[in-house]
């Protein structure tokens, strides 16, 4: 860590040096004035006013007023997003008022695409960009959280409420079964890996959300095909904030304190209710509750969930400096977050840095972008098994027990030796938390340099070189003491120490040439691009597990792997008469994951756009301010399997359970892994048609898209028949699936006057996923590929399936039979094939966890110095498997003959099941919901101390409320199985934003 602190120290020195070198400006006269909108005459707050050719600048206040000291012959430059910039000579005047004309359609807005930029007007693909003003508010640790519910076709589900949790991101549904379904993420030109990093909950958490300027989401193949490999699931391009030429020094501070509360817990019996139930069942002679159960009852009333969950506090501080020194733009920032989780002992502490310098040389022919981003993260991981145990642990027992040899915690003693716990009994959940100390430190940084040279002899031609390195190191230690009742081993020593470390490397080199030419004689413009990309991923690590005394080694695992991607790509953009647009792309990718014969994949795309509004016959249609039709086609690839060598013969060492003893020495055995030498690229073909529109001078804007995605040669992991002398799984190309859907986005300025403005937005997505093929040969008896989380009731029991004609990961269960009172009959299911036997052939696809429709809603109100905004989401038609009640809602759980008791959920009184019925479709529940993600009330305090300083205050509620018929903990769970879910907290946050501009 010493090197990390040295890096932080050097960053501070750099920031201080920047401030100290900024000199004063010639200040001959003081100019005041007001910036107003030509549209309605209201003031334009936040306008940048810069003395041309210098770093001297200010921003207008909430009413559009400004004051600046300049030389008498200066020229002032006024700029604000959404308005046309103006240059006004001072000519010795002391008052300069300006009226900015709105850029009504904002069609000149720059949109970042692959290997370059375009304008919103010229975009031919399905591309959506949002900036800082549209981001979600609140405690945002991970970049994905800024996007939740904001873009049609993009569904983001956080993987629980742990601080810094990752998220499942899906763009237009998943296009793979066994390969990655994550979108490709590009940060300031660097393609980053999405693979899981040990010791880190979210691999993207190294990017401080406060440093992000824009997200651009590329959804259809005509937009993503320039990235070819791994672009089948869409592309998210993240652009971080930069300094601007001519800008004076700006210092910004953003900070908050957050209180994370527990919104709700699983409904279980209290201690008194539990004692009453046991006593009643014994009196009635009910099965599974013998008289001996009464002897095990305690006298306490313990709410075990209350014992493991608590209100948590988090703080966040971010400081940034930006401006231009000798016309060299720069921005540097440092951030610190310390977040406790509502599950006790969970914590995340992160220090992040970001530096960007953008010199321009040789009369702006040579432009250089230098970037450094880093994060130093410390995580403490709780034993999350305590969540499930807290639901089922006997509520009549106390947390601690006098005389307990296990750190004083209550435990279930064996009848033969009361000093030993029953090994199959649940473990005291508080003991699981307090006796587990699992800490990891993860350091990650990305550095890249983009050099763009526009040739002097041919200004239309430019060359771009991008070199990047991405490094991550992990160092972790999990410790369990010898007196922990859940880590006892009489033969090899009690307790546990697990030391783990890893290093991940990602190196990138890309070079491309770009030629842009206006062909005025034929009313055309052409943009040509051709390039080369090389990327290497390397990962290695180890894990050594011993007892607490470290005198016996239980396991010693080492891993190392590497893969390469090499690509050649080209693109043509052609515009005719400013309203007919063509984009054609071709990329050839080579992956080391495949053998030489199948190594290369070719990925083409083409898109056409017609700016209908610019046609002469549309000029008099005054209500319509914009209308553009888009159609596109493209092919993208996928090779991102977890295994780096799926097409090669491999030998794997066994674990500690498959060793052979020779004297006092244990030798690991080896086994051959199954492989397919003919493995090749998975390919996704996408068709897209879209319409962009605007009405009433773009007071109402939106778009509608239809798409169809067909994936063939699925990278699928299938079972291997027993007796083949291979491992039990094989990665091969079998199967195909389709996604088809509609997306709608609407944004409106409903009210806009001097004192009040109301903006609102809504997006809607309908996506249908269907597997069309799974086997090389049709087999009517093939039930599909069982998948999903374990749901209990047997070893390896899962309740989901990949099956032809149905969505991926559909629920696959028995159809429950009910009595005349609509109560489920235990163990009685519909015999679908009427053969008198209930087995897998009688399981049916009941539904799936993916919503039929998901929507996002956002709105913002501004009244004078006050603002209020909210963001919310709705899922319709998504189902959840209620694994909590399936596993803990039966009377058989009450008493175990080994000598311990379990709590149950009240559902047991409804279903009257004596034994677990985990494969019953009774537990499939409609989990449609409306969630208010965040609500923020803001107040612009205005100038403090001087006109160059201003202050903003805010109060935010995250996860404010959920409206749903689902009676479980949360209707939104990853993979559709509600089991031991780390609750999303309800957060109350106080924020402050301070800005200074020299």
Order of alpha helices (4+ residues) and beta strands (2+ residues): alpha-beta-beta-beta-beta-beta-beta-beta-beta-beta-beta-beta-beta-beta-beta-beta-alpha-beta-beta-alpha-alpha-alpha-beta-beta-beta-beta-beta-alpha-alpha-beta-beta-beta-beta-beta-beta-beta-beta-beta-beta-beta-beta-beta-beta-beta-beta-beta-beta-beta-beta-beta-beta-beta-beta-beta-beta-beta-alpha-beta-beta-alpha-beta-beta-beta-beta-beta
